Amino acid sequence: MAEFLSLKEAVSKYIHDGDTVAMEGFTHLIPVAAGHEVIRQEKRDLTLIRMTPDLVYDQMIGAGCAKKLIFSWGGNPGVGSLHRLRDAVEKNWPNKLEILEHSHAAMANAYEAGAAGLPLAVLRGYVGSDLPKVNPQIRFIECPFTGERLAAIPSIRPDVAVIHAQRADRQGNVLIEGIIGIQKEAVLAAKRSIVTVEEIVDDLGASVNACVLPSWVVSAIAEVPGGARPSYTLGYYDRDNAFYKDWDAIARDRDTFLAWLKHNVIEKGAAS
């Protein structure tokens, strides 16, 4: 059953050095506040999983939290590269970062397989792709029924899944609205999970066919208004497009990045 904790308590209790951590949210509901708390607590040697690593993973990588990244697309949406990610891969700063790249389809299938408790995901894909040459996790098998050659990859079963959502009720059930992405499967696939929410309410107000995570699949819930900024949360606030543009200049230079991190994440967290 989900327990209600502060974000600081939840990260301290459920994310440990060396863990495999999936922080999901597609376009909106990105768990940025949780990522910042991971930085403040100086978690190290994490294997980070995310279908679309963007600003929050750029910040966590630049802060030295990660040793490995498993992903299917990485960049600053609509702007360009993730400069802290590139610096880690190309120049080992602040430390060496191992990467494993997949396709979106493969990652989605791997999450679904993990949620189902399966050891691998099987899909039609990677035909004509060079990714199998650089990713040893991509293998090919023969269908025992048709003889068709299919791609196979390990299922994703993280130690911890972290997502952001609109609301949780006082029984610990969580409502996710808008673009769902792979959040539900990430939580179901993980050993432990942290969900940050905009608010805790008496009644979720869930509509027909709404995505509701029952309390028994969630480890901890933290009420964190604005927890997805600068991404958006449907029904609560819009995307801060200006910050995504500003991040390109902030992240290009190591000293500028470190100054931003100190002022906006470390010191801000200490003051709260």
Backbone as numpy.savetxt, mean C-alpha at the origin, in Angstrom:
# Nx Ny Nz CAx CAy CAz Cx Cy Cz
-11.31 -9.96 16.19 -12.14 -8.76 16.19 -11.27 -7.51 16.19
-11.71 -6.51 15.49 -10.94 -5.27 15.41 -10.87 -4.56 16.75
-9.70 -4.01 17.05 -9.59 -3.16 18.23 -9.34 -1.73 17.79
-9.84 -0.80 18.57 -9.70 0.61 18.26 -8.47 1.16 18.98
-7.53 1.66 18.19 -6.27 2.17 18.72 -5.97 3.51 18.06
-5.05 4.26 18.67 -4.51 5.41 17.96 -3.63 4.88 16.83
-3.36 5.72 15.84 -2.50 5.28 14.74 -1.12 4.92 15.26
-0.61 5.69 16.18 0.71 5.40 16.75 0.72 4.03 17.41
-0.31 3.72 18.17 -0.39 2.42 18.84 -0.53 1.27 17.84
-1.34 1.49 16.80 -1.59 0.44 15.82 -0.31 0.08 15.06
0.43 1.09 14.62 1.67 0.83 13.89 2.70 0.18 14.79
2.80 0.65 16.02 3.75 0.06 16.98 3.44 -1.41 17.25
2.17 -1.74 17.37 1.77 -3.10 17.73 1.80 -4.07 16.56
1.44 -3.61 15.37 1.20 -4.54 14.28 2.22 -4.51 13.15
3.10 -3.51 13.09 4.14 -3.47 12.06 5.50 -3.57 12.73
6.27 -4.58 12.32 7.56 -4.84 12.92 8.66 -4.76 11.88
9.87 -4.48 12.32 11.02 -4.48 11.41 11.09 -5.81 10.68
11.35 -5.74 9.38 11.46 -6.95 8.57 10.16 -7.48 8.03
9.03 -6.85 8.37 7.73 -7.32 7.89 7.55 -7.07 6.39
6.66 -7.86 5.81 6.14 -7.59 4.47 4.84 -6.82 4.64
4.80 -5.61 4.08 3.69 -4.69 4.33 3.08 -4.25 3.00
1.78 -4.46 2.86 1.04 -4.00 1.69 0.18 -2.81 2.09
0.43 -1.66 1.48 -0.37 -0.45 1.74 -1.07 -0.11 0.44
-2.36 -0.44 0.38 -3.08 -0.32 -0.88 -4.14 0.78 -0.83
-4.55 1.19 -2.01 -5.51 2.26 -2.22 -5.26 2.77 -3.62
-6.23 2.68 -4.49 -6.03 3.01 -5.90 -6.66 4.35 -6.23
-5.84 5.34 -6.56 -6.24 6.70 -6.91 -6.67 7.49 -5.67
-7.56 6.91 -4.87 -7.95 7.57 -3.62 -7.80 6.57 -2.48
-8.10 7.02 -1.27 -8.00 6.17 -0.08 -6.59 5.61 0.12
-5.58 6.37 -0.26 -4.20 5.93 -0.08 -3.80 6.20 1.38
-3.29 5.22 2.11 -3.05 5.38 3.54 -1.78 6.17 3.86
-1.78 7.45 3.51 -0.61 8.29 3.65 -0.25 8.52 5.12
-1.24 8.81 5.95 -0.96 9.07 7.37 -0.31 7.86 8.02
-0.75 6.67 7.65 -0.15 5.45 8.20 1.30 5.33 7.75
1.56 5.64 6.49 2.94 5.61 6.00 3.83 6.56 6.75
3.31 7.74 7.08 4.08 8.71 7.84 4.37 8.23 9.25
3.43 7.51 9.83 3.67 6.97 11.17 4.73 5.88 11.13
4.76 5.10 10.07 5.82 4.10 9.90 7.19 4.80 9.84
7.25 5.91 9.13 8.50 6.69 9.05 8.90 7.22 10.43
7.95 7.79 11.15 8.25 8.35 12.46 8.75 7.29 13.44
8.22 6.09 13.33 8.64 5.02 14.23 9.89 4.29 13.73
10.43 4.77 12.62 11.70 4.27 12.08 11.69 2.76 11.88
10.61 2.26 11.31 10.55 0.85 10.94 11.56 0.60 9.82
12.23 -0.55 9.89 13.31 -0.83 8.96 13.18 -2.21 8.31
13.86 -2.36 7.17 13.96 -3.63 6.44 12.60 -4.16 6.01
11.69 -3.27 5.66 10.37 -3.69 5.22 10.39 -4.10 3.75
9.63 -5.13 3.43 9.30 -5.43 2.05 7.95 -4.77 1.77
7.95 -3.78 0.92 6.75 -3.01 0.63 6.09 -3.54 -0.64
4.79 -3.76 -0.56 4.01 -4.22 -1.71 2.96 -3.16 -2.03
2.84 -2.84 -3.30 1.79 -1.91 -3.72 1.65 -1.97 -5.22
0.42 -2.04 -5.71 0.23 -2.08 -7.15 0.74 -0.80 -7.81
0.53 0.33 -7.17 0.94 1.59 -7.78 1.71 2.44 -6.77
2.97 2.10 -6.50 3.76 2.95 -5.59 3.78 4.39 -6.09
3.42 5.30 -5.19 3.43 6.71 -5.55 4.11 7.48 -4.44
3.56 8.61 -4.06 4.27 9.52 -3.16 4.57 8.91 -1.80
3.62 8.21 -1.21 3.85 7.71 0.15 4.97 6.68 0.18
5.07 5.85 -0.84 6.19 4.89 -0.87 7.49 5.60 -1.23
7.44 6.62 -2.05 8.63 7.42 -2.32 9.18 7.99 -1.01
8.28 8.47 -0.17 8.69 9.03 1.12 9.23 7.96 2.05
8.59 6.81 2.11 9.05 5.73 2.99 10.38 5.16 2.53
10.56 5.04 1.22 11.83 4.56 0.69 12.93 5.57 0.99
12.66 6.85 0.76 13.64 7.89 1.04 13.99 8.00 2.51
13.05 7.61 3.38 13.29 7.65 4.82 14.05 6.42 5.32
14.31 5.47 4.43 15.09 4.30 4.81 14.30 3.15 5.38
12.99 3.12 5.15 12.16 2.06 5.74 12.21 0.75 4.95
12.54 0.81 3.66 12.34 -0.35 2.79 13.64 -1.00 2.36
13.59 -2.33 2.24 14.70 -3.07 1.64 14.30 -3.68 0.30
12.97 -3.80 0.06 12.49 -4.44 -1.15 11.13 -3.87 -1.53
10.87 -3.78 -2.83 9.59 -3.28 -3.33 9.05 -4.25 -4.36
7.81 -4.70 -4.15 7.09 -5.54 -5.10 5.94 -4.71 -5.64
5.87 -4.52 -6.95 4.95 -3.52 -7.50 4.61 -3.83 -8.95
3.65 -3.07 -9.50 3.31 -3.24 -10.90 3.30 -1.92 -11.68
3.54 -0.84 -11.04 3.73 0.46 -11.70 4.24 1.41 -10.63
5.22 2.24 -10.94 5.72 3.19 -9.95 5.93 4.54 -10.58
5.36 5.58 -9.97 5.55 6.93 -10.50 4.72 7.94 -9.74
4.94 9.19 -10.06 4.16 10.30 -9.52 3.04 10.55 -10.52
1.80 10.15 -10.21 0.72 10.15 -11.21 0.54 11.50 -11.90
0.64 11.47 -13.21 0.44 12.68 -14.00 1.63 13.62 -14.03
2.72 13.25 -13.33 3.87 14.16 -13.24 5.14 13.51 -13.77
5.52 12.34 -13.24 6.77 11.72 -13.70 7.31 10.70 -12.74
8.61 10.69 -12.58 9.29 9.67 -11.80 9.13 9.88 -10.30
9.40 8.81 -9.56 9.58 8.89 -8.12 11.09 8.97 -7.87
11.57 10.14 -7.48 13.01 10.37 -7.43 13.69 9.68 -6.26
12.97 9.50 -5.15 13.57 8.77 -4.03 13.66 7.28 -4.36
12.68 6.76 -5.07 12.73 5.38 -5.53 13.89 5.19 -6.50
14.03 6.08 -7.43 15.11 5.98 -8.41 16.47 6.08 -7.73
16.60 6.97 -6.77 17.87 7.14 -6.07 18.26 5.86 -5.33
17.26 5.20 -4.74 17.52 3.96 -4.01 17.93 2.84 -4.96
17.26 2.74 -6.11 17.56 1.68 -7.06 18.88 1.93 -7.79
19.09 3.18 -8.19 20.25 3.48 -9.03 21.52 3.76 -8.22
21.36 4.33 -7.01 22.54 4.76 -6.25 22.56 4.26 -4.82
21.63 3.36 -4.49 21.59 2.74 -3.15 21.47 3.76 -2.01
20.73 4.86 -2.26 20.53 5.87 -1.21 19.06 5.94 -0.83
18.74 5.92 0.47 19.64 5.83 1.63 20.15 4.43 1.89
19.60 3.43 1.16 20.10 2.07 1.22 19.68 1.34 -0.05
20.27 0.20 -0.26 19.97 -0.58 -1.46 18.52 -1.04 -1.43
17.84 -0.97 -2.58 16.45 -1.39 -2.68 16.32 -2.44 -3.77
15.88 -3.62 -3.38 15.59 -4.67 -4.35 14.19 -4.45 -4.91
14.00 -4.70 -6.21 12.68 -4.51 -6.79 12.25 -5.77 -7.55
10.95 -6.05 -7.48 10.31 -7.09 -8.27 9.10 -6.46 -8.94
9.12 -6.42 -10.27 8.04 -5.76 -11.01 7.12 -6.79 -11.65
5.82 -6.54 -11.50 4.79 -7.38 -12.10 3.88 -6.52 -12.98
2.95 -7.14 -13.64 1.86 -6.42 -14.31 0.74 -6.18 -13.31
-0.14 -5.24 -13.62 -1.32 -5.01 -12.78 -2.16 -6.27 -12.67
-2.37 -6.94 -13.79 -3.21 -8.14 -13.79 -2.63 -9.21 -12.88
-1.31 -9.38 -12.93 -0.67 -10.39 -12.09 -0.81 -10.05 -10.61
-0.60 -8.78 -10.27 -0.71 -8.37 -8.86 -2.13 -8.58 -8.35
-3.12 -8.20 -9.15 -4.51 -8.37 -8.74 -4.83 -9.84 -8.52
-4.37 -10.68 -9.43 -4.59 -12.12 -9.28 -3.85 -12.68 -8.06
-2.65 -12.17 -7.79 -1.87 -12.65 -6.65 -2.54 -12.28 -5.33
-3.12 -11.08 -5.26 -3.86 -10.69 -4.06 -5.09 -11.58 -3.87
-5.81 -11.83 -4.96 -7.01 -12.67 -4.86 -6.64 -14.10 -4.42
-5.53 -14.61 -4.95 -5.08 -15.94 -4.54 -4.70 -15.94 -3.06
-4.03 -14.90 -2.62 -3.67 -14.79 -1.21 -4.90 -14.73 -0.33
-5.89 -13.97 -0.75 -7.14 -13.87 0.02 -7.84 -15.22 0.11
-7.67 -16.07 -0.89 -8.29 -17.38 -0.91 -7.44 -18.44 -0.23
-6.25 -18.04 0.26 -5.38 -18.99 0.92 -4.63 -19.91 -0.03
-4.52 -19.51 -1.29 -3.84 -20.34 -2.29 -2.36 -19.97 -2.38
-1.51 -20.90 -2.78 -0.07 -20.61 -2.82 0.38 -19.84 -4.05
-0.43 -19.85 -5.10 -0.02 -19.19 -6.33 -1.23 -18.68 -7.09
-0.93 -17.78 -8.02 -1.95 -17.27 -8.94 -1.60 -17.70 -10.35
-2.59 -18.08 -11.11 -2.41 -18.52 -12.49 -3.19 -17.59 -13.40
-2.56 -17.15 -14.48 -3.22 -16.19 -15.37 -2.68 -16.30 -16.78
-3.46 -15.80 -17.72 -2.95 -15.59 -19.07 -2.22 -14.25 -19.05
-0.97 -14.28 -19.30 -0.23 -13.02 -19.27 1.25 -13.23 -19.50
1.95 -12.10 -19.63 3.40 -12.06 -19.80 3.85 -12.61 -21.16
2.92 -12.88 -22.06 3.31 -13.33 -23.40 3.97 -12.16 -24.13
5.20 -12.35 -24.55 5.93 -11.29 -25.24 6.54 -10.25 -24.32
6.41 -10.44 -23.02 6.95 -9.47 -22.05 8.39 -9.84 -21.68
9.19 -8.82 -21.36 10.55 -9.06 -20.88 10.61 -9.21 -19.36
9.48 -9.00 -18.67 9.51 -9.08 -17.21 9.97 -10.44 -16.69
9.60 -11.57 -17.32 10.11 -12.85 -16.82 11.64 -12.95 -16.83
12.30 -12.13 -17.64 13.77 -12.16 -17.70 14.40 -11.52 -16.47
13.66 -10.62 -15.82 14.22 -9.89 -14.68 13.50 -10.18 -13.37
12.40 -10.92 -13.42 11.64 -11.26 -12.22 11.57 -12.78 -12.09
12.37 -13.38 -11.20 12.39 -14.83 -11.08 11.11 -15.42 -10.51
10.20 -14.56 -10.00 8.94 -15.06 -9.48 7.94 -15.41 -10.58
8.21 -14.99 -11.79 7.31 -15.28 -12.90 7.72 -16.60 -13.54
6.84 -17.59 -13.46 7.11 -18.90 -14.04 5.97 -19.24 -15.01
6.14 -20.32 -15.73 5.10 -20.77 -16.67 4.78 -22.24 -16.40
3.50 -22.56 -16.46 3.05 -23.93 -16.23 2.11 -24.34 -17.35
1.88 -25.65 -17.43 0.97 -26.19 -18.44 -0.34 -26.58 -17.78
-1.44 -26.12 -18.34 -2.75 -26.49 -17.82 -2.93 -28.01 -17.95
-3.27 -28.70 -16.86 -3.41 -30.16 -16.93 -4.63 -30.61 -17.72
-5.52 -29.69 -18.06 -6.75 -30.05 -18.77 -6.68 -29.72 -20.26
-6.03 -28.58 -20.60 -6.01 -28.15 -22.00 -4.61 -28.13 -22.61
-3.58 -28.19 -21.76 -2.22 -28.09 -22.27 -1.78 -26.67 -22.53
-2.63 -25.70 -22.23 -2.30 -24.29 -22.48 -1.16 -23.84 -21.57
-0.27 -23.04 -22.11 0.84 -22.47 -21.33 0.34 -21.22 -20.61
0.46 -21.22 -19.29 -0.05 -20.14 -18.47 1.05 -19.59 -17.56
0.91 -18.34 -17.20 1.84 -17.72 -16.26 1.41 -18.03 -14.84
2.39 -18.16 -13.94 2.12 -18.39 -12.52 3.07 -17.55 -11.69
2.54 -16.97 -10.62 3.35 -16.21 -9.68 2.91 -16.55 -8.26
3.77 -16.32 -7.26 3.36 -16.60 -5.88 2.19 -15.70 -5.47
1.31 -16.22 -4.66 0.24 -15.37 -4.12 0.85 -14.34 -3.19
0.13 -13.25 -3.00 0.56 -12.21 -2.08 -0.13 -12.43 -0.74
0.67 -12.71 0.29 0.14 -12.94 1.64 1.00 -12.14 2.62
0.74 -10.86 2.73 1.60 -9.99 3.54 1.48 -10.29 5.04
2.50 -9.87 5.75 2.39 -9.88 7.22 1.33 -8.88 7.66
1.33 -7.70 7.02 0.41 -6.63 7.41 -0.15 -5.95 6.16
-1.44 -5.71 6.15 -2.07 -4.87 5.13 -2.55 -3.59 5.81
-2.34 -2.47 5.13 -2.77 -1.17 5.65 -3.59 -0.48 4.58
-4.81 -0.07 4.94 -5.66 0.64 4.00 -6.33 1.82 4.72
-6.90 2.72 3.91 -7.71 3.82 4.43 -9.13 3.63 3.92
-10.11 4.02 4.70 -11.52 3.88 4.30 -12.33 5.05 4.85
-13.56 5.12 4.41 -14.41 6.23 4.84 -14.83 6.12 6.31
-15.43 4.98 6.66 -16.04 4.89 8.00 -15.88 3.50 8.60
-15.88 3.48 9.92 -16.02 2.23 10.67 -17.12 2.43 11.69
-17.87 1.36 11.96 -18.86 1.49 13.04 -18.23 1.03 14.35
-18.96 1.18 15.42 -18.39 0.91 16.75 -18.21 -0.58 17.03
-18.70 -1.42 16.11 -18.47 -2.86 16.22 -17.22 -3.29 15.45
-16.62 -2.33 14.71 -15.40 -2.62 13.99 -15.57 -3.01 12.54
-16.78 -2.84 11.99 -16.99 -3.08 10.56 -16.60 -1.84 9.78
-16.03 -2.04 8.59 -15.45 -0.94 7.82 -16.14 -0.81 6.47
-16.49 0.42 6.09 -17.11 0.70 4.81 -16.10 1.36 3.88
-15.96 0.79 2.67 -15.12 1.36 1.63 -16.01 1.74 0.46
-15.95 2.99 0.04 -16.79 3.47 -1.06 -15.91 4.07 -2.16
-16.46 4.09 -3.37 -15.73 4.66 -4.50 -14.92 3.60 -5.22
-13.76 3.98 -5.74 -12.88 3.04 -6.41 -12.29 2.10 -5.37
-12.63 0.84 -5.47 -12.24 -0.12 -4.44 -10.80 -0.59 -4.60
-10.35 -0.75 -5.83 -8.99 -1.26 -6.02 -8.87 -2.66 -5.45
-7.78 -2.91 -4.74 -7.49 -4.25 -4.24 -7.47 -4.28 -2.71
-8.05 -3.24 -2.07 -7.99 -3.14 -0.61 -8.61 -4.33 0.10
-9.78 -4.74 -0.34 -10.46 -5.85 0.32 -9.61 -7.10 0.30
-9.07 -7.44 -0.89 -8.26 -8.64 -1.02 -6.98 -8.54 -0.21
-6.39 -7.35 -0.14 -5.16 -7.18 0.63 -5.39 -7.49 2.10
-6.50 -7.00 2.65 -6.82 -7.26 4.05 -7.09 -8.75 4.28
-7.85 -9.38 3.37 -8.16 -10.79 3.52 -6.93 -11.67 3.38
-5.94 -11.22 2.61 -4.74 -12.01 2.38 -3.72 -11.89 3.51
-3.82 -10.83 4.31 -2.78 -10.52 5.29 -2.99 -11.23 6.62
-1.89 -11.44 7.33 -1.96 -12.00 8.68 -2.54 -10.99 9.66
-2.20 -9.71 9.47 -2.67 -8.63 10.33 -3.07 -7.45 9.45
-3.92 -6.58 9.97 -4.35 -5.44 9.16 -4.63 -4.22 10.02
-4.32 -3.06 9.46 -4.62 -1.77 10.08 -5.48 -0.99 9.10
-6.60 -0.48 9.56 -7.47 0.35 8.74 -7.60 1.71 9.38
-7.19 2.75 8.67 -7.46 4.12 9.12 -8.75 4.58 8.48
-9.54 5.35 9.21 -10.84 5.80 8.70 -11.03 7.29 8.98
-11.87 7.88 8.17 -12.19 9.29 8.37 -12.98 9.51 9.66
-13.87 8.58 9.97 -14.67 8.74 11.18 -15.23 7.40 11.64
-15.53 7.35 12.93 -16.19 6.20 13.53 -17.62 6.60 13.84
-18.56 5.77 13.38 -19.98 6.14 13.43 -20.80 5.03 14.08
-22.03 5.37 14.42 -22.94 4.36 14.96 -23.47 3.44 13.87
-23.69 4.00 12.66 -24.26 3.24 11.55 -23.47 3.56 10.29
-22.96 2.53 9.61 -22.15 2.75 8.42 -22.93 3.43 7.30
-24.24 3.24 7.26 -25.02 3.77 6.15 -24.68 3.11 4.84
-24.36 1.82 4.89 -23.93 1.09 3.70 -25.11 0.84 2.76
-24.90 1.08 1.48 -25.93 0.85 0.48 -25.84 -0.58 -0.03
-26.77 -0.94 -0.88 -26.77 -2.28 -1.48 -25.48 -2.48 -2.27
-24.88 -3.66 -2.11 -23.64 -4.02 -2.80 -22.43 -3.20 -2.35
-22.53 -2.55 -1.20 -21.39 -1.81 -0.67 -20.29 -2.77 -0.25
-19.04 -2.28 -0.26 -17.92 -3.09 0.20 -17.74 -2.86 1.69
-18.06 -3.87 2.49 -17.94 -3.78 3.95 -17.00 -4.88 4.43
-15.95 -4.48 5.11 -15.05 -5.45 5.74 -15.58 -5.75 7.13
-15.87 -7.00 7.44 -16.37 -7.33 8.77 -15.26 -7.21 9.82
-15.64 -6.93 11.02 -14.66 -6.66 12.08 -13.71 -7.82 12.30
-14.14 -9.04 12.01 -13.28 -10.19 12.30 -12.11 -10.35 11.34
-12.06 -9.57 10.26 -10.89 -9.64 9.36 -9.94 -8.47 9.58
-10.28 -7.57 10.49 -9.47 -6.37 10.73 -8.82 -6.47 12.11
-7.52 -6.18 12.18 -6.82 -6.23 13.47 -7.03 -4.95 14.26
-6.84 -3.80 13.59 -6.91 -2.52 14.30 -7.54 -1.45 13.42
-8.30 -0.58 14.06 -8.91 0.58 13.39 -8.45 1.82 14.11
-7.99 2.81 13.33 -7.57 4.09 13.88 -8.35 5.20 13.19
-8.95 6.07 13.95 -9.67 7.21 13.38 -8.66 8.30 13.05
-8.51 8.57 11.74 -7.52 9.53 11.27 -8.16 10.40 10.19
-8.87 11.46 10.57 -9.46 12.36 9.56 -8.37 12.92 8.65
-8.63 12.90 7.36 -7.62 13.39 6.42 -6.49 12.41 6.19
-6.68 11.15 6.58 -5.61 10.17 6.54 -5.12 9.78 5.17
-5.82 10.18 4.12 -5.41 9.85 2.76 -4.75 11.03 2.04
-4.78 12.21 2.61 -4.21 13.37 1.91 -2.71 13.18 1.66
-2.22 13.59 0.44 -2.85 14.44 -0.57 -3.73 13.71 -1.58
-3.88 12.37 -1.47 -4.88 11.72 -2.30 -6.26 12.09 -1.76
-7.29 11.58 -2.35 -8.63 12.01 -1.92 -9.40 10.88 -1.27
-10.42 11.25 -0.57 -11.36 10.28 -0.01 -12.75 10.66 -0.49
-13.34 9.80 -1.30 -14.66 10.08 -1.87 -15.65 10.44 -0.77
-16.31 11.58 -0.95 -17.31 12.02 0.00 -16.77 12.89 1.12
-15.42 13.06 1.19 -14.83 13.83 2.29 -13.94 14.98 1.80
-13.03 14.73 0.88 -12.19 15.82 0.38 -11.59 15.41 -0.96
-11.14 16.43 -1.71 -10.62 16.22 -3.06 -9.12 15.96 -3.04
-8.63 15.53 -4.16 -7.19 15.31 -4.36 -6.46 16.64 -4.41
-5.32 16.72 -3.76 -4.49 17.92 -3.77 -3.52 17.82 -4.95
-4.01 18.17 -6.13 -3.19 18.04 -7.33 -1.92 18.87 -7.27
-1.98 20.03 -6.64 -0.81 20.90 -6.57 0.34 20.23 -5.84
0.02 19.47 -4.79 1.10 18.83 -4.05 1.81 17.77 -4.89
1.06 17.03 -5.70 1.70 16.04 -6.56 2.70 16.71 -7.51
2.36 17.87 -8.00 3.29 18.62 -8.86 4.48 19.12 -8.04
4.20 19.63 -6.84 5.29 20.15 -5.99 6.26 19.04 -5.58
5.72 17.82 -5.42 6.57 16.73 -4.94 7.74 16.45 -5.88
7.56 16.68 -7.17 8.63 16.42 -8.13 9.90 17.19 -7.76
9.75 18.47 -7.43 10.91 19.29 -7.06 11.43 18.92 -5.67
10.52 18.66 -4.75 10.92 18.30 -3.38 11.77 17.04 -3.38
11.34 16.03 -4.15 11.98 14.72 -4.09 13.24 14.61 -4.92
13.48 15.54 -5.84 14.65 15.44 -6.71 15.96 15.55 -5.95
15.99 16.39 -4.93 17.22 16.68 -4.20 17.17 16.05 -2.81
18.24 15.36 -2.43 18.25 14.66 -1.14 18.07 15.61 0.04
18.79 16.70 0.03 18.70 17.63 1.17 17.33 18.28 1.25
16.77 18.63 0.09 15.42 19.21 0.08 14.40 18.21 0.60
14.54 16.97 0.19 13.66 15.92 0.66 13.78 15.73 2.17
15.00 15.65 2.67 15.20 15.43 4.11 14.65 16.59 4.93
14.79 17.82 4.43 14.23 18.98 5.13 12.71 18.91 5.14
12.12 18.53 4.01 10.66 18.37 3.96 10.20 17.29 4.92
10.90 16.17 4.93 10.54 15.05 5.79 10.59 15.46 7.26
11.64 16.15 7.64 11.79 16.57 9.03 10.65 17.50 9.44
10.33 18.46 8.60 9.33 19.48 8.97 7.91 18.93 8.89
7.61 18.13 7.85 6.23 17.74 7.58 5.82 16.38 8.12
6.79 15.56 8.47 6.46 14.23 8.99 6.99 14.04 10.41
8.29 14.22 10.60 8.89 13.96 11.92 8.41 14.96 12.96
8.61 16.25 12.68 8.25 17.28 13.66 6.73 17.40 13.80
6.01 17.23 12.72 4.55 17.29 12.78 4.01 16.19 13.66
4.58 15.00 13.54 4.13 13.89 14.36 4.46 14.08 15.83
5.62 14.67 16.10 6.02 14.90 17.49 5.12 15.93 18.15
4.60 16.86 17.35 3.77 17.93 17.91 2.32 17.49 18.13
1.93 16.38 17.45 0.51 15.96 17.53 0.27 15.08 18.74
